[in-house]
Structure formats: C-alpha cells, structure tokens
Amino acid sequence: MPRLLPQGIDGNLMMTVAEFRAAESSEFTGALLALWWDGRGDWQKAHEIAQDVPDADGAWVHAYLHRKEGDLGNAAYWYRQAGRETAKSDLRSEWEQIVREILTRG
C-alpha cells in the first residue's frame, strides 16, 4: 500500500526531510538546491547557489550558511534580509527547519 504524504498549504503533496536528503539534486532549484548541497557537505557549492537566490528564502539559507561558517556578523545581516531572527538552535535543527518550511510551502 502506498504511503500518503502530508499535504502542503497549497494542497500538493510535500516531501519529508528524510526524502529530501535521499533525493537527487535535479529535483531542486534555488534555496532548496543550496540546502541539498549543504546536506551533502559541500558548503562552497551551497553558498554559490544561495547568494544568487534573490528572495527571502535565499537570504535565510545564506544566513544559515554564514552562521555555519562562523561568520556571525555576515549571518546577522542575512537574517535581517530574510526578515528572520538570528537562529540560536543547533545547525542541524536550523537546516531541517528551513527545509521543512520551504517544502511545506511547495
């Protein structure tokens, strides 16, 4: 029997974080693609993509990446651009939160 996935706010089926981790990069663009590369341990590739995403999601991922890098001043700037408070959770939790939120919006 097929497993039913929860639905996003637009009614489309959404992917779980575990499914996101297991997916191929070709399934994503923008902020999600940057997160996918970061999840594979390629911070540089993730950063290259995130800095070219012109919306709030791109700024949020960019903030997360600079926080991960340890550049907290730069991260604070990007959190402000994203309209977000500076994260205080551990990096893995923040990564999962960003993935979940973007996937939910579909």
Salt bridges, closest charged atoms under 4 A:
GLU19 OE2 - ARG3 NH2 2.24
ASP38 OD1 - LYS68 NZ 2.88
ASP57 OD2 - ARG105 NH1 2.91
GLU69 OE1 - HIS66 ND1 2.77
GLU94 OE1 - ARG67 NH1 2.56
GLU96 OE2 - ARG21 NH2 2.85
GLU96 OE2 - ARG92 NE 3.11
GLU101 OE2 - ARG84 NH2 2.45
GLU101 OE2 - ARG105 NH2 3.37
